[in-house]
């Protein structure tokens, strides 16, 4: 674990690489930081696949987004 000047930390633990850990990290961001991430991901996706904007008939998903994880049995 590495601490920065704002007493925040960077974890190098694999436990933080779970979908739940990533969700906790994203929820810790401010609204402005979340919007910056959205713009960054959008730019990255459009750079990799410029035809993404040409897709038609996209349908919104009703309700909230649920993070699912696979459990080992």
PyMOL Python script that loads the backbone (N, CA, C, O; Angstrom):
from pymol import cmd

cmd.read_pdbstr("""\
ATOM      1  N   UNK A   1       0.842  -1.156   0.000  1.00  0.00           N
ATOM      2  CA  UNK A   1       0.000   0.000   0.000  1.00  0.00           C
ATOM      3  C   UNK A   1       0.896   1.230   0.000  1.00  0.00           C
ATOM      4  O   UNK A   1       1.824   1.319   0.805  1.00  0.00           O
ATOM      5  N   UNK A   2       0.631   2.177  -0.893  1.00  0.00           N
ATOM      6  CA  UNK A   2       1.439   3.384  -1.020  1.00  0.00           C
ATOM      7  C   UNK A   2       0.553   4.582  -0.698  1.00  0.00           C
ATOM      8  O   UNK A   2      -0.542   4.710  -1.247  1.00  0.00           O
ATOM      9  N   UNK A   3       1.022   5.464   0.194  1.00  0.00           N
ATOM     10  CA  UNK A   3       0.255   6.652   0.560  1.00  0.00           C
ATOM     11  C   UNK A   3       0.766   7.850  -0.225  1.00  0.00           C
ATOM     12  O   UNK A   3       1.969   7.999  -0.436  1.00  0.00           O
ATOM     13  N   UNK A   4      -0.162   8.705  -0.657  1.00  0.00           N
ATOM     14  CA  UNK A   4       0.246   9.929  -1.337  1.00  0.00           C
ATOM     15  C   UNK A   4       0.128  11.107  -0.381  1.00  0.00           C
ATOM     16  O   UNK A   4      -0.133  10.913   0.806  1.00  0.00           O
ATOM     17  N   UNK A   5       0.315  12.316  -0.877  1.00  0.00           N
ATOM     18  CA  UNK A   5       0.334  13.502  -0.028  1.00  0.00           C
ATOM     19  C   UNK A   5      -1.024  13.857   0.550  1.00  0.00           C
ATOM     20  O   UNK A   5      -1.087  14.642   1.496  1.00  0.00           O
ATOM     21  N   UNK A   6      -2.102  13.319   0.027  1.00  0.00           N
ATOM     22  CA  UNK A   6      -3.442  13.620   0.524  1.00  0.00           C
ATOM     23  C   UNK A   6      -3.960  12.530   1.451  1.00  0.00           C
ATOM     24  O   UNK A   6      -5.155  12.474   1.741  1.00  0.00           O
ATOM     25  N   UNK A   7      -3.063  11.663   1.915  1.00  0.00           N
ATOM     26  CA  UNK A   7      -3.416  10.541   2.779  1.00  0.00           C
ATOM     27  C   UNK A   7      -4.308   9.519   2.087  1.00  0.00           C
ATOM     28  O   UNK A   7      -4.890   8.661   2.752  1.00  0.00           O
ATOM     29  N   UNK A   8      -4.425   9.594   0.794  1.00  0.00           N
ATOM     30  CA  UNK A   8      -5.101   8.549   0.032  1.00  0.00           C
ATOM     31  C   UNK A   8      -4.059   7.466  -0.233  1.00  0.00           C
ATOM     32  O   UNK A   8      -2.864   7.691  -0.045  1.00  0.00           O
ATOM     33  N   UNK A   9      -4.497   6.331  -0.655  1.00  0.00           N
ATOM     34  CA  UNK A   9      -3.520   5.285  -0.890  1.00  0.00           C
ATOM     35  C   UNK A   9      -3.779   4.576  -2.204  1.00  0.00           C
ATOM     36  O   UNK A   9      -4.881   4.606  -2.753  1.00  0.00           O
ATOM     37  N   UNK A  10      -2.735   3.943  -2.684  1.00  0.00           N
ATOM     38  CA  UNK A  10      -2.802   3.101  -3.868  1.00  0.00           C
ATOM     39  C   UNK A  10      -2.576   1.682  -3.386  1.00  0.00           C
ATOM     40  O   UNK A  10      -1.555   1.375  -2.770  1.00  0.00           O
ATOM     41  N   UNK A  11      -3.523   0.835  -3.668  1.00  0.00           N
ATOM     42  CA  UNK A  11      -3.415  -0.547  -3.233  1.00  0.00           C
ATOM     43  C   UNK A  11      -2.834  -1.390  -4.357  1.00  0.00           C
ATOM     44  O   UNK A  11      -3.154  -1.197  -5.530  1.00  0.00           O
ATOM     45  N   UNK A  12      -1.986  -2.316  -3.983  1.00  0.00           N
ATOM     46  CA  UNK A  12      -1.442  -3.265  -4.952  1.00  0.00           C
ATOM     47  C   UNK A  12      -1.954  -4.672  -4.652  1.00  0.00           C
ATOM     48  O   UNK A  12      -1.341  -5.672  -5.026  1.00  0.00           O
ATOM     49  N   UNK A  13      -3.077  -4.716  -3.976  1.00  0.00           N
ATOM     50  CA  UNK A  13      -3.671  -5.985  -3.578  1.00  0.00           C
ATOM     51  C   UNK A  13      -4.607  -6.504  -4.664  1.00  0.00           C
ATOM     52  O   UNK A  13      -5.378  -5.743  -5.248  1.00  0.00           O
ATOM     53  N   UNK A  14      -4.533  -7.799  -4.927  1.00  0.00           N
ATOM     54  CA  UNK A  14      -5.439  -8.407  -5.900  1.00  0.00           C
ATOM     55  C   UNK A  14      -6.880  -8.351  -5.408  1.00  0.00           C
ATOM     56  O   UNK A  14      -7.813  -8.410  -6.209  1.00  0.00           O
ATOM     57  N   UNK A  15      -7.069  -8.235  -4.085  1.00  0.00           N
ATOM     58  CA  UNK A  15      -8.427  -8.148  -3.544  1.00  0.00           C
ATOM     59  C   UNK A  15      -9.154  -6.907  -4.051  1.00  0.00           C
ATOM     60  O   UNK A  15     -10.382  -6.900  -4.135  1.00  0.00           O
ATOM     61  N   UNK A  16      -8.418  -5.873  -4.385  1.00  0.00           N
ATOM     62  CA  UNK A  16      -9.028  -4.645  -4.891  1.00  0.00           C
ATOM     63  C   UNK A  16      -9.362  -4.737  -6.384  1.00  0.00           C
ATOM     64  O   UNK A  16      -9.972  -3.823  -6.938  1.00  0.00           O
ATOM     65  N   UNK A  17      -8.970  -5.826  -7.032  1.00  0.00           N
ATOM     66  CA  UNK A  17      -9.233  -5.994  -8.460  1.00  0.00           C
ATOM     67  C   UNK A  17     -10.560  -6.692  -8.727  1.00  0.00           C
ATOM     68  O   UNK A  17     -10.858  -7.023  -9.875  1.00  0.00           O
ATOM     69  N   UNK A  18     -11.344  -6.916  -7.715  1.00  0.00           N
ATOM     70  CA  UNK A  18     -12.658  -7.526  -7.902  1.00  0.00           C
ATOM     71  C   UNK A  18     -13.625  -6.470  -8.431  1.00  0.00           C
ATOM     72  O   UNK A  18     -13.368  -5.277  -8.267  1.00  0.00           O
ATOM     73  N   UNK A  19     -14.723  -6.871  -9.058  1.00  0.00           N
ATOM     74  CA  UNK A  19     -15.721  -5.880  -9.482  1.00  0.00           C
ATOM     75  C   UNK A  19     -16.218  -5.025  -8.311  1.00  0.00           C
ATOM     76  O   UNK A  19     -16.481  -3.834  -8.474  1.00  0.00           O
ATOM     77  N   UNK A  20     -16.344  -5.638  -7.135  1.00  0.00           N
ATOM     78  CA  UNK A  20     -16.802  -4.883  -5.974  1.00  0.00           C
ATOM     79  C   UNK A  20     -15.776  -3.834  -5.559  1.00  0.00           C
ATOM     80  O   UNK A  20     -16.132  -2.707  -5.214  1.00  0.00           O
ATOM     81  N   UNK A  21     -14.481  -4.220  -5.597  1.00  0.00           N
ATOM     82  CA  UNK A  21     -13.409  -3.284  -5.269  1.00  0.00           C
ATOM     83  C   UNK A  21     -13.360  -2.123  -6.247  1.00  0.00           C
ATOM     84  O   UNK A  21     -13.150  -0.976  -5.852  1.00  0.00           O
ATOM     85  N   UNK A  22     -13.554  -2.422  -7.516  1.00  0.00           N
ATOM     86  CA  UNK A  22     -13.566  -1.374  -8.532  1.00  0.00           C
ATOM     87  C   UNK A  22     -14.774  -0.464  -8.354  1.00  0.00           C
ATOM     88  O   UNK A  22     -14.672   0.747  -8.548  1.00  0.00           O
ATOM     89  N   UNK A  23     -15.923  -1.042  -7.985  1.00  0.00           N
ATOM     90  CA  UNK A  23     -17.119  -0.237  -7.736  1.00  0.00           C
ATOM     91  C   UNK A  23     -16.898   0.693  -6.546  1.00  0.00           C
ATOM     92  O   UNK A  23     -17.300   1.856  -6.586  1.00  0.00           O
ATOM     93  N   UNK A  24     -16.256   0.185  -5.477  1.00  0.00           N
ATOM     94  CA  UNK A  24     -15.952   1.038  -4.321  1.00  0.00           C
ATOM     95  C   UNK A  24     -15.045   2.190  -4.725  1.00  0.00           C
ATOM     96  O   UNK A  24     -15.245   3.326  -4.295  1.00  0.00           O
ATOM     97  N   UNK A  25     -14.039   1.893  -5.561  1.00  0.00           N
ATOM     98  CA  UNK A  25     -13.136   2.944  -6.025  1.00  0.00           C
ATOM     99  C   UNK A  25     -13.906   3.989  -6.820  1.00  0.00           C
ATOM    100  O   UNK A  25     -13.738   5.187  -6.591  1.00  0.00           O
ATOM    101  N   UNK A  26     -14.750   3.549  -7.752  1.00  0.00           N
ATOM    102  CA  UNK A  26     -15.501   4.483  -8.591  1.00  0.00           C
ATOM    103  C   UNK A  26     -16.434   5.338  -7.745  1.00  0.00           C
ATOM    104  O   UNK A  26     -16.579   6.534  -7.995  1.00  0.00           O
ATOM    105  N   UNK A  27     -17.072   4.728  -6.740  1.00  0.00           N
ATOM    106  CA  UNK A  27     -17.976   5.474  -5.865  1.00  0.00           C
ATOM    107  C   UNK A  27     -17.234   6.498  -5.022  1.00  0.00           C
ATOM    108  O   UNK A  27     -17.836   7.463  -4.551  1.00  0.00           O
ATOM    109  N   UNK A  28     -15.933   6.302  -4.825  1.00  0.00           N
ATOM    110  CA  UNK A  28     -15.152   7.258  -4.038  1.00  0.00           C
ATOM    111  C   UNK A  28     -14.787   8.507  -4.838  1.00  0.00           C
ATOM    112  O   UNK A  28     -14.316   9.487  -4.260  1.00  0.00           O
ATOM    113  N   UNK A  29     -14.994   8.493  -6.146  1.00  0.00           N
ATOM    114  CA  UNK A  29     -14.657   9.638  -6.984  1.00  0.00           C
ATOM    115  C   UNK A  29     -15.719  10.724  -6.855  1.00  0.00           C
ATOM    116  O   UNK A  29     -16.881  10.442  -6.562  1.00  0.00           O
ATOM    117  N   UNK A  30     -15.303  11.970  -7.078  1.00  0.00           N
ATOM    118  CA  UNK A  30     -16.266  13.068  -7.126  1.00  0.00           C
ATOM    119  C   UNK A  30     -17.033  12.986  -8.438  1.00  0.00           C
ATOM    120  O   UNK A  30     -16.649  12.250  -9.347  1.00  0.00           O
ATOM    121  N   UNK A  31     -18.114  13.745  -8.529  1.00  0.00           N
ATOM    122  CA  UNK A  31     -18.892  13.751  -9.769  1.00  0.00           C
ATOM    123  C   UNK A  31     -18.034  14.214 -10.941  1.00  0.00           C
ATOM    124  O   UNK A  31     -18.122  13.650 -12.032  1.00  0.00           O
ATOM    125  N   UNK A  32     -17.208  15.231 -10.727  1.00  0.00           N
ATOM    126  CA  UNK A  32     -16.334  15.721 -11.799  1.00  0.00           C
ATOM    127  C   UNK A  32     -15.344  14.644 -12.236  1.00  0.00           C
ATOM    128  O   UNK A  32     -15.088  14.481 -13.429  1.00  0.00           O
ATOM    129  N   UNK A  33     -14.788  13.907 -11.269  1.00  0.00           N
ATOM    130  CA  UNK A  33     -13.845  12.835 -11.604  1.00  0.00           C
ATOM    131  C   UNK A  33     -14.555  11.708 -12.353  1.00  0.00           C
ATOM    132  O   UNK A  33     -13.984  11.121 -13.272  1.00  0.00           O
ATOM    133  N   UNK A  34     -15.790  11.405 -11.970  1.00  0.00           N
ATOM    134  CA  UNK A  34     -16.555  10.373 -12.680  1.00  0.00           C
ATOM    135  C   UNK A  34     -16.824  10.801 -14.119  1.00  0.00           C
ATOM    136  O   UNK A  34     -16.734   9.989 -15.039  1.00  0.00           O
ATOM    137  N   UNK A  35     -17.154  12.073 -14.310  1.00  0.00           N
ATOM    138  CA  UNK A  35     -17.407  12.566 -15.670  1.00  0.00           C
ATOM    139  C   UNK A  35     -16.126  12.542 -16.498  1.00  0.00           C
ATOM    140  O   UNK A  35     -16.166  12.238 -17.690  1.00  0.00           O
ATOM    141  N   UNK A  36     -14.990  12.860 -15.878  1.00  0.00           N
ATOM    142  CA  UNK A  36     -13.706  12.770 -16.588  1.00  0.00           C
ATOM    143  C   UNK A  36     -13.446  11.332 -17.033  1.00  0.00           C
ATOM    144  O   UNK A  36     -12.988  11.099 -18.151  1.00  0.00           O
ATOM    145  N   UNK A  37     -13.739  10.364 -16.153  1.00  0.00           N
ATOM    146  CA  UNK A  37     -13.554   8.956 -16.512  1.00  0.00           C
ATOM    147  C   UNK A  37     -14.486   8.568 -17.658  1.00  0.00           C
ATOM    148  O   UNK A  37     -14.077   7.864 -18.580  1.00  0.00           O
ATOM    149  N   UNK A  38     -15.739   9.026 -17.602  1.00  0.00           N
ATOM    150  CA  UNK A  38     -16.692   8.731 -18.676  1.00  0.00           C
ATOM    151  C   UNK A  38     -16.170   9.262 -20.006  1.00  0.00           C
ATOM    152  O   UNK A  38     -16.204   8.558 -21.015  1.00  0.00           O
ATOM    153  N   UNK A  39     -15.688  10.504 -20.009  1.00  0.00           N
ATOM    154  CA  UNK A  39     -15.153  11.089 -21.246  1.00  0.00           C
ATOM    155  C   UNK A  39     -13.917  10.332 -21.716  1.00  0.00           C
ATOM    156  O   UNK A  39     -13.741  10.111 -22.915  1.00  0.00           O
ATOM    157  N   UNK A  40     -13.050   9.929 -20.768  1.00  0.00           N
ATOM    158  CA  UNK A  40     -11.841   9.203 -21.127  1.00  0.00           C
ATOM    159  C   UNK A  40     -12.200   7.857 -21.768  1.00  0.00           C
ATOM    160  O   UNK A  40     -11.651   7.492 -22.808  1.00  0.00           O
ATOM    161  N   UNK A  41     -13.132   7.120 -21.135  1.00  0.00           N
ATOM    162  CA  UNK A  41     -13.535   5.824 -21.690  1.00  0.00           C
ATOM    163  C   UNK A  41     -14.208   5.997 -23.046  1.00  0.00           C
ATOM    164  O   UNK A  41     -13.965   5.213 -23.964  1.00  0.00           O
ATOM    165  N   UNK A  42     -15.051   7.015 -23.178  1.00  0.00           N
ATOM    166  CA  UNK A  42     -15.724   7.261 -24.463  1.00  0.00           C
ATOM    167  C   UNK A  42     -14.701   7.549 -25.549  1.00  0.00           C
ATOM    168  O   UNK A  42     -14.787   6.990 -26.642  1.00  0.00           O
ATOM    169  N   UNK A  43     -13.732   8.415 -25.264  1.00  0.00           N
ATOM    170  CA  UNK A  43     -12.686   8.721 -26.242  1.00  0.00           C
ATOM    171  C   UNK A  43     -11.889   7.476 -26.607  1.00  0.00           C
ATOM    172  O   UNK A  43     -11.571   7.258 -27.776  1.00  0.00           O
ATOM    173  N   UNK A  44     -11.564   6.652 -25.599  1.00  0.00           N
ATOM    174  CA  UNK A  44     -10.796   5.437 -25.851  1.00  0.00           C
ATOM    175  C   UNK A  44     -11.597   4.475 -26.751  1.00  0.00           C
ATOM    176  O   UNK A  44     -11.056   3.920 -27.707  1.00  0.00           O
ATOM    177  N   UNK A  45     -12.875   4.286 -26.438  1.00  0.00           N
ATOM    178  CA  UNK A  45     -13.708   3.369 -27.225  1.00  0.00           C
ATOM    179  C   UNK A  45     -13.843   3.857 -28.655  1.00  0.00           C
ATOM    180  O   UNK A  45     -13.760   3.066 -29.595  1.00  0.00           O
ATOM    181  N   UNK A  46     -14.053   5.165 -28.825  1.00  0.00           N
ATOM    182  CA  UNK A  46     -14.201   5.696 -30.182  1.00  0.00           C
ATOM    183  C   UNK A  46     -12.882   5.666 -30.950  1.00  0.00           C
ATOM    184  O   UNK A  46     -12.891   5.576 -32.178  1.00  0.00           O
ATOM    185  N   UNK A  47     -11.766   5.738 -30.263  1.00  0.00           N
ATOM    186  CA  UNK A  47     -10.467   5.622 -30.921  1.00  0.00           C
ATOM    187  C   UNK A  47     -10.262   4.204 -31.440  1.00  0.00           C
ATOM    188  O   UNK A  47      -9.776   4.004 -32.553  1.00  0.00           O
ATOM    189  N   UNK A  48     -10.638   3.223 -30.621  1.00  0.00           N
ATOM    190  CA  UNK A  48     -10.471   1.823 -31.000  1.00  0.00           C
ATOM    191  C   UNK A  48     -11.508   1.406 -32.038  1.00  0.00           C
ATOM    192  O   UNK A  48     -11.202   0.632 -32.945  1.00  0.00           O
ATOM    193  N   UNK A  49     -12.736   1.915 -31.909  1.00  0.00           N
ATOM    194  CA  UNK A  49     -13.812   1.517 -32.805  1.00  0.00           C
ATOM    195  C   UNK A  49     -14.625   2.746 -33.223  1.00  0.00           C
ATOM    196  O   UNK A  49     -15.685   3.002 -32.653  1.00  0.00           O
ATOM    197  N   UNK A  50     -14.145   3.507 -34.206  1.00  0.00           N
ATOM    198  CA  UNK A  50     -14.840   4.726 -34.626  1.00  0.00           C
ATOM    199  C   UNK A  50     -16.254   4.468 -35.156  1.00  0.00           C
ATOM    200  O   UNK A  50     -17.090   5.372 -35.136  1.00  0.00           O
ATOM    201  N   UNK A  51     -16.530   3.266 -35.624  1.00  0.00           N
ATOM    202  CA  UNK A  51     -17.856   2.954 -36.160  1.00  0.00           C
ATOM    203  C   UNK A  51     -18.904   2.784 -35.060  1.00  0.00           C
ATOM    204  O   UNK A  51     -20.086   2.597 -35.348  1.00  0.00           O
ATOM    205  N   UNK A  52     -18.476   2.849 -33.819  1.00  0.00           N
ATOM    206  CA  UNK A  52     -19.399   2.706 -32.695  1.00  0.00           C
ATOM    207  C   UNK A  52     -20.527   3.741 -32.782  1.00  0.00           C
ATOM    208  O   UNK A  52     -21.666   3.442 -32.421  1.00  0.00           O
ATOM    209  N   UNK A  53     -20.224   4.940 -33.254  1.00  0.00           N
ATOM    210  CA  UNK A  53     -21.229   6.002 -33.350  1.00  0.00           C
ATOM    211  C   UNK A  53     -22.259   5.724 -34.435  1.00  0.00           C
ATOM    212  O   UNK A  53     -23.343   6.308 -34.426  1.00  0.00           O
ATOM    213  N   UNK A  54     -21.933   4.843 -35.364  1.00  0.00           N
ATOM    214  CA  UNK A  54     -22.842   4.547 -36.459  1.00  0.00           C
ATOM    215  C   UNK A  54     -23.881   3.505 -36.099  1.00  0.00           C
ATOM    216  O   UNK A  54     -24.825   3.291 -36.860  1.00  0.00           O
ATOM    217  N   UNK A  55     -23.729   2.849 -34.954  1.00  0.00           N
ATOM    218  CA  UNK A  55     -24.690   1.817 -34.565  1.00  0.00           C
ATOM    219  C   UNK A  55     -26.024   2.463 -34.243  1.00  0.00           C
ATOM    220  O   UNK A  55     -26.086   3.502 -33.586  1.00  0.00           O
ATOM    221  N   UNK A  56     -27.086   1.838 -34.713  1.00  0.00           N
ATOM    222  CA  UNK A  56     -28.428   2.389 -34.551  1.00  0.00           C
ATOM    223  C   UNK A  56     -29.277   1.474 -33.677  1.00  0.00           C
ATOM    224  O   UNK A  56     -28.902   0.343 -33.371  1.00  0.00           O
ATOM    225  N   UNK A  57     -30.400   1.988 -33.299  1.00  0.00           N
ATOM    226  CA  UNK A  57     -31.408   1.236 -32.555  1.00  0.00           C
ATOM    227  C   UNK A  57     -30.933   0.780 -31.179  1.00  0.00           C
ATOM    228  O   UNK A  57     -31.308  -0.294 -30.709  1.00  0.00           O
ATOM    229  N   UNK A  58     -30.119   1.588 -30.549  1.00  0.00           N
ATOM    230  CA  UNK A  58     -29.713   1.264 -29.180  1.00  0.00           C
ATOM    231  C   UNK A  58     -30.922   1.439 -28.268  1.00  0.00           C
ATOM    232  O   UNK A  58     -31.687   2.392 -28.416  1.00  0.00           O
ATOM    233  N   UNK A  59     -31.086   0.541 -27.351  1.00  0.00           N
ATOM    234  CA  UNK A  59     -32.216   0.584 -26.430  1.00  0.00           C
ATOM    235  C   UNK A  59     -31.708   0.819 -25.012  1.00  0.00           C
ATOM    236  O   UNK A  59     -30.742   0.183 -24.589  1.00  0.00           O
ATOM    237  N   UNK A  60     -32.349   1.731 -24.269  1.00  0.00           N
ATOM    238  CA  UNK A  60     -31.928   1.940 -22.881  1.00  0.00           C
ATOM    239  C   UNK A  60     -32.305   0.739 -22.023  1.00  0.00           C
ATOM    240  O   UNK A  60     -33.248   0.008 -22.328  1.00  0.00           O
ATOM    241  N   UNK A  61     -31.564   0.554 -20.966  1.00  0.00           N
ATOM    242  CA  UNK A  61     -31.837  -0.530 -20.026  1.00  0.00           C
ATOM    243  C   UNK A  61     -32.666   0.048 -18.888  1.00  0.00           C
ATOM    244  O   UNK A  61     -32.279   1.042 -18.274  1.00  0.00           O
ATOM    245  N   UNK A  62     -33.796  -0.571 -18.611  1.00  0.00           N
ATOM    246  CA  UNK A  62     -34.654  -0.090 -17.529  1.00  0.00           C
ATOM    247  C   UNK A  62     -34.046  -0.435 -16.181  1.00  0.00           C
ATOM    248  O   UNK A  62     -33.444  -1.497 -16.019  1.00  0.00           O
ATOM    249  N   UNK A  63     -34.201   0.451 -15.222  1.00  0.00           N
ATOM    250  CA  UNK A  63     -33.743   0.163 -13.871  1.00  0.00           C
ATOM    251  C   UNK A  63     -32.299   0.533 -13.653  1.00  0.00           C
ATOM    252  O   UNK A  63     -31.736   1.359 -14.371  1.00  0.00           O
ATOM    253  N   UNK A  64     -31.708  -0.083 -12.660  1.00  0.00           N
ATOM    254  CA  UNK A  64     -30.328   0.205 -12.262  1.00  0.00           C
ATOM    255  C   UNK A  64     -29.381  -0.854 -12.795  1.00  0.00           C
ATOM    256  O   UNK A  64     -29.806  -1.941 -13.185  1.00  0.00           O
ATOM    257  N   UNK A  65     -28.119  -0.536 -12.808  1.00  0.00           N
ATOM    258  CA  UNK A  65     -27.089  -1.483 -13.221  1.00  0.00           C
ATOM    259  C   UNK A  65     -26.713  -2.319 -12.004  1.00  0.00           C
ATOM    260  O   UNK A  65     -26.479  -1.776 -10.924  1.00  0.00           O
ATOM    261  N   UNK A  66     -26.656  -3.611 -12.169  1.00  0.00           N
ATOM    262  CA  UNK A  66     -26.301  -4.522 -11.097  1.00  0.00           C
ATOM    263  C   UNK A  66     -24.985  -5.200 -11.440  1.00  0.00           C
ATOM    264  O   UNK A  66     -24.829  -5.747 -12.532  1.00  0.00           O
ATOM    265  N   UNK A  67     -24.036  -5.166 -10.505  1.00  0.00           N
ATOM    266  CA  UNK A  67     -22.738  -5.810 -10.714  1.00  0.00           C
ATOM    267  C   UNK A  67     -22.868  -7.255 -10.272  1.00  0.00           C
ATOM    268  O   UNK A  67     -23.190  -7.524  -9.115  1.00  0.00           O
ATOM    269  N   UNK A  68     -22.622  -8.188 -11.181  1.00  0.00           N
ATOM    270  CA  UNK A  68     -22.696  -9.616 -10.887  1.00  0.00           C
ATOM    271  C   UNK A  68     -21.293 -10.197 -10.826  1.00  0.00           C
ATOM    272  O   UNK A  68     -20.403  -9.778 -11.565  1.00  0.00           O
ATOM    273  N   UNK A  69     -21.109 -11.138  -9.963  1.00  0.00           N
ATOM    274  CA  UNK A  69     -19.823 -11.826  -9.884  1.00  0.00           C
ATOM    275  C   UNK A  69     -20.038 -13.316  -9.994  1.00  0.00           C
ATOM    276  O   UNK A  69     -21.070 -13.844  -9.579  1.00  0.00           O
ATOM    277  N   UNK A  70     -19.054 -13.989 -10.558  1.00  0.00           N
ATOM    278  CA  UNK A  70     -19.102 -15.428 -10.688  1.00  0.00           C
ATOM    279  C   UNK A  70     -18.472 -16.033  -9.442  1.00  0.00           C
ATOM    280  O   UNK A  70     -17.373 -15.650  -9.042  1.00  0.00           O
ATOM    281  N   UNK A  71     -19.163 -16.962  -8.845  1.00  0.00           N
ATOM    282  CA  UNK A  71     -18.607 -17.636  -7.664  1.00  0.00           C
ATOM    283  C   UNK A  71     -18.144 -19.015  -8.079  1.00  0.00           C
ATOM    284  O   UNK A  71     -18.744 -19.661  -8.938  1.00  0.00           O
ATOM    285  N   UNK A  72     -17.083 -19.445  -7.463  1.00  0.00           N
ATOM    286  CA  UNK A  72     -16.587 -20.778  -7.779  1.00  0.00           C
ATOM    287  C   UNK A  72     -17.397 -21.816  -6.979  1.00  0.00           C
ATOM    288  O   UNK A  72     -17.780 -21.581  -5.832  1.00  0.00           O
ATOM    289  N   UNK A  73     -17.638 -22.940  -7.604  1.00  0.00           N
ATOM    290  CA  UNK A  73     -18.419 -23.964  -6.910  1.00  0.00           C
ATOM    291  C   UNK A  73     -17.634 -25.229  -6.724  1.00  0.00           C
ATOM    292  O   UNK A  73     -18.144 -26.195  -6.156  1.00  0.00           O
TER     293      UNK A  73
END
""", "prot")
cmd.dss("prot")
cmd.show_as("cartoon", "prot")
cmd.util.cbc("prot")
cmd.orient("prot")
